Amino acid sequence: MSDNRSKSEIIEERKANLPLPEQPPVASDFNSADERTVNVGSGGISGGFTTGDGDLRDPATGDSGNVGRQGKEGLDGLPSDALASGKKSDDVAETRNPDKGYPHNSDPTGKQ
């Protein structure tokens, strides 16, 4: 090593050779309600969603008609036991058990 400069002189020389940013950084204000100062877009409206009756939003790949319980049980529509209203609609698959009472031998009240 033929260079007898101190370590701090070498550091300062190398700092001086670093490129400067085009714009100096600005401190973020995360307590501000102004979204431009915190670099987020919360509450903004996101475009590009379709309003179809599919199971997934675009862009989706593949057929999404056989997902969830409908696909697993092979139902033609929404399960009727999962709906609060509209159970008589043509788009609903009947999944409720038609037997509404207890079998004779397992009545919990003991009245047989």
FENGI-V786463 format. One record per residue. RES is the residue in three letters. PHI is phi in degrees with one decimal (NA if undefined). BURIAL is # if it has 16 or more other ideal C-beta (glycine too) atoms within 10 Angstrom, else .. Layout:
res=RES phi=PHI burial=BURIAL
res=RES phi=PHI burial=BURIAL
This chain:
res=MET phi=NA burial=.
res=SER phi=-91.7 burial=.
res=ASP phi=-90.2 burial=.
res=ASN phi=-105.3 burial=.
res=ARG phi=-79.7 burial=.
res=SER phi=-75.6 burial=.
res=LYS phi=-61.9 burial=.
res=SER phi=-65.3 burial=.
res=GLU phi=-66.7 burial=.
res=ILE phi=-65.0 burial=.
res=ILE phi=-63.2 burial=.
res=GLU phi=-63.1 burial=.
res=GLU phi=-64.1 burial=.
res=ARG phi=-70.8 burial=.
res=LYS phi=-63.2 burial=.
res=ALA phi=-66.3 burial=.
res=ASN phi=-85.4 burial=.
res=LEU phi=-72.2 burial=.
res=PRO phi=-71.3 burial=.
res=LEU phi=-88.8 burial=.
res=PRO phi=-67.8 burial=.
res=GLU phi=-67.4 burial=.
res=GLN phi=-126.1 burial=.
res=PRO phi=-66.1 burial=.
res=PRO phi=-66.8 burial=.
res=VAL phi=-115.4 burial=.
res=ALA phi=-65.4 burial=.
res=SER phi=-78.7 burial=.
res=ASP phi=-113.9 burial=.
res=PHE phi=-76.8 burial=.
res=ASN phi=-94.2 burial=.
res=SER phi=-83.3 burial=.
res=ALA phi=-86.8 burial=.
res=ASP phi=-82.3 burial=.
res=GLU phi=-65.7 burial=.
res=ARG phi=-68.7 burial=.
res=THR phi=-82.1 burial=.
res=VAL phi=-106.9 burial=.
res=ASN phi=60.6 burial=.
res=VAL phi=-132.7 burial=.
res=GLY phi=-122.7 burial=.
res=SER phi=-64.7 burial=.
res=GLY phi=85.8 burial=.
res=GLY phi=-76.5 burial=.
res=ILE phi=-92.1 burial=.
res=SER phi=-93.1 burial=.
res=GLY phi=-93.3 burial=.
res=GLY phi=91.4 burial=.
res=PHE phi=-90.1 burial=.
res=THR phi=-90.9 burial=.
res=THR phi=-113.4 burial=.
res=GLY phi=-75.7 burial=.
res=ASP phi=-102.5 burial=.
res=GLY phi=-75.3 burial=.
res=ASP phi=-80.0 burial=.
res=LEU phi=-122.8 burial=.
res=ARG phi=-82.9 burial=.
res=ASP phi=-69.8 burial=.
res=PRO phi=-83.2 burial=.
res=ALA phi=-119.4 burial=.
res=THR phi=-113.5 burial=.
res=GLY phi=81.3 burial=.
res=ASP phi=-80.7 burial=.
res=SER phi=-107.0 burial=.
res=GLY phi=-75.7 burial=.
res=ASN phi=-113.7 burial=.
res=VAL phi=-113.7 burial=.
res=GLY phi=66.3 burial=.
res=ARG phi=-66.0 burial=.
res=GLN phi=-59.3 burial=#
res=GLY phi=-73.1 burial=.
res=LYS phi=-66.4 burial=.
res=GLU phi=-95.2 burial=.
res=GLY phi=67.9 burial=.
res=LEU phi=-80.8 burial=#
res=ASP phi=-85.1 burial=.
res=GLY phi=-151.8 burial=.
res=LEU phi=-68.1 burial=#
res=PRO phi=-66.9 burial=#
res=SER phi=-66.9 burial=#
res=ASP phi=-78.7 burial=.
res=ALA phi=-102.5 burial=.
res=LEU phi=-107.5 burial=.
res=ALA phi=-88.0 burial=.
res=SER phi=-145.7 burial=.
res=GLY phi=77.3 burial=.
res=LYS phi=-73.1 burial=.
res=LYS phi=-94.9 burial=.
res=SER phi=-69.3 burial=.
res=ASP phi=-69.6 burial=.
res=ASP phi=-86.8 burial=.
res=VAL phi=-110.7 burial=#
res=ALA phi=-93.3 burial=#
res=GLU phi=-72.1 burial=.
res=THR phi=-125.3 burial=#
res=ARG phi=-79.6 burial=.
res=ASN phi=-71.1 burial=.
res=PRO phi=-68.7 burial=.
res=ASP phi=-81.2 burial=.
res=LYS phi=-94.0 burial=.
res=GLY phi=-112.4 burial=.
res=TYR phi=-89.8 burial=.
res=PRO phi=-62.7 burial=.
res=HIS phi=-57.9 burial=.
res=ASN phi=-86.9 burial=.
res=SER phi=-129.0 burial=.
res=ASP phi=-71.2 burial=.
res=PRO phi=-68.4 burial=.
res=THR phi=-80.6 burial=.
res=GLY phi=86.3 burial=.
res=LYS phi=-86.0 burial=.
res=GLN phi=-121.5 burial=.
